[in-house]
Amino acid sequence: MVKYTIVPFEEDDDDIEELVEEKLKEIDEEIAEEEIDEEEVVYKIEDEDGNLIAGCILDIDGWKIADLDILWVNENYRKQGIGSALIRLAEKTAREKGCYLMTLGTFDFQAKPLYEKHGFTVCGVIKDWPEGHENYCMRKRLDVPCEEYFPTNDNSAQYEVLEGTEEDSETIGRNLGQHNRNCVPSISKTVYLNKKVLDENGDVIGAIIAYVHDWEDAFIDMMWVDEPYRNQGIGSELIAMVEREMKENGAKLVLVDPSDWQDAFFRKNGYEVYSTQEDCPKGHLEFVLGKRL
């Protein structure tokens, strides 16, 4: 029987996170037969004084799937068509880069009705996240004809959309996060629970990247066990250990988003399906799975 030890990450263990990301990327590329390189596209809108008043972040992967990760408009500039202008531009960019599918997630206090007007449909619902609210997983095929949506009160033409920088990306994300917390105040603070698995020689043979977030929620970002050590209970022990610590830190829900070559493991460990993205990537399924703690 293999001998191993599970210990928390140390401060200088960033290279282990990079190792896990690379190992998972190799598996993804082998199964989905595509070299996966991600690209981030940032658009921003400024007022006449150069202050950021709106922006969006579009993530594109090597499978030609575009994810509208963030869309934010300053509350003083809403209902003027700015959000729609950013959505249209993000879609146009995704199509120009060969994407066939666009995905996004939104809460009931955000912009679900607006996305529906732009042709997005709900493919999954996470209830009580955060408590008393709902989160929606949405999608839109870009490889079929779709009429563009323009709101009746569209004044967006008076604003120039500019390409954003990495700094703009951070600001847009921070502003949306603050909007979310204004709608639903934070309950818990972010706590990282990363663990590594060491063999008897001290070599890394597995790891999990996980954290607790604002609304008593927790996420498993990445998880990997080296192939010779699989099917020996190491992964299940990793999850059980992290789930205990999530619960100790106030988390009531843990989420993970595996593909169909990964989901069976999480289902075996008590996770249920909240969302299913078909043809994501082509010929495969992507899930959002969750477990109440």
Secondary structure, 3 states (H helix, E strand, C coil): CCCEEEEECCCCCHHHHHHHHHHHHHHHHHHHCCCCCCEEEEEEEECCCCCEEEEEEEEECCCCEEEEEEEEECHHHCCCCHHHHHHHHHHHHHHHCCCCEEEEEEECCCCHHHHHHCCCEEEEEEECCCCCCEEEEEEEECCCCCCCCCCCCCCHHHCCEEECCHHHHHHHHHHHHHHHHHHCCCCCCCEECCEEEEECCCCEEEEEEEEECCCCEEEEEEEEECHHHCCCCHHHHHHHHHHHHHHHCCCCEEEECCECCCHHHHHHCCCEEEEEEECCCCCCEEEEEEEEC
